[in-house]
Amino acid sequence: PADAEAVDALDVDLANVRGAVAWSAVADADRTAELLLSRFRSLCDLGRQDDALAWFRIVADNDAFRGGPQRALLLQRIGQLAMAAGHDLDRGRRALEEAIELAERDGDRARAVAARLQLATLLSLYPASLDIDAAVAHLSALEGLLLDEPDPWIEARMHNCLALVHLYRRESAAGVDRARWAQQAASRAGLAVLSAHA
């Protein structure tokens, strides 16, 4: 009973926070978005991806950071949260697509690369949002960007996505090659888990 009461109290608190975020987003969307962005890691660590996704969507829908460079980050976080929560993936895709466009417009290469990798992962890993042709287009763009500025962390995940794409297409030899390259890049980046599973 005590546990049930604690859960009920938490649900009430979260409902109050949802209402407060909705009110605050209308009053000052930018400041509300800044607060949420500063708490992004904590919300994820606490397993509150569903709530965070709802709150981030509220501030985005109220035009937080409209026209500013932080808009790309806000939209990228919506994509990340949709992937972490495992739902609202269409909204996550649109958010990441817009984040890429804005980051490239503003010359923020790192943000554009990160969002493009997340979008390629969404399109190649999640059955509900599977779009192999679109994933390949984004992964090919990433390969081109990495020719100029190699990054083993990005390369490892990119090759891992491409390995999945080849397996979906029943191109086993190419898939094995990509998995091997993913493992090599993961080792260079110190990504032990990905290296073990690539």
Disulfide bonds with the S-S distance in Angstrom:
none
